Amino acid sequence: MSSPEEAVRQARADYEQHMQTCRQCHVDTAPCAVAKHLLRLYNNARRGAPRR
């Protein structure tokens, strides 16, 4: 199982990669449903990670 910090990094990387490769997100500058879901996953991972 990965650490909480690794989960945050992976969620952020997934979101950023999607924003760069998704035609709707990249061209329209409006996030699609998948981007919104990935951002929600990132925010949840960030909230769940221990504070430094």
N, C-alpha and C positions, 0 to 999 in steps of 0.2 A: 504494500500500500504506500502511496506517495505521501510526502509531507504536505501540510497545509500550504506552505510557501510555494511548493512545486505545483500544487493544484491551481493556485492563483496565477502563477506564470503561464501555465498551460492554457487556462481559460482566456487570459489576455491575448496570448499568441493566436488562439483559435479565432477570437473575435477580430483581431487586426488582419489576419490572413483572409477571413471572409470579406471584410470591408474592401480589401484590395482586389479580390478576385470576383466578387459578385457584380454582375453587370448592373443590376438595379441600384445597388448601394453606391457603386463607383460613379455611374453616370448621372443618376437622378439626385444624388446626395441626400436621399431619403432612405433611412434604413428599412430593409424588408423584414418580414416576420422572423426569418432565421437570425438576422442580425440582432433583433430585439431579444430573442431567446438567448443567444450567446452572451449578450451584454448582461442579461439577468443572471446567467450562470456565473459570469465573472464577478458581478457585484455580490452575489451570495457567497462565493468562495472568499472574496476579500473580507466580507463581514465575519466569516467563520474562522479566518486565520487569527492566530494569537497576535496581540499587539506587541510591538517592540519597545 
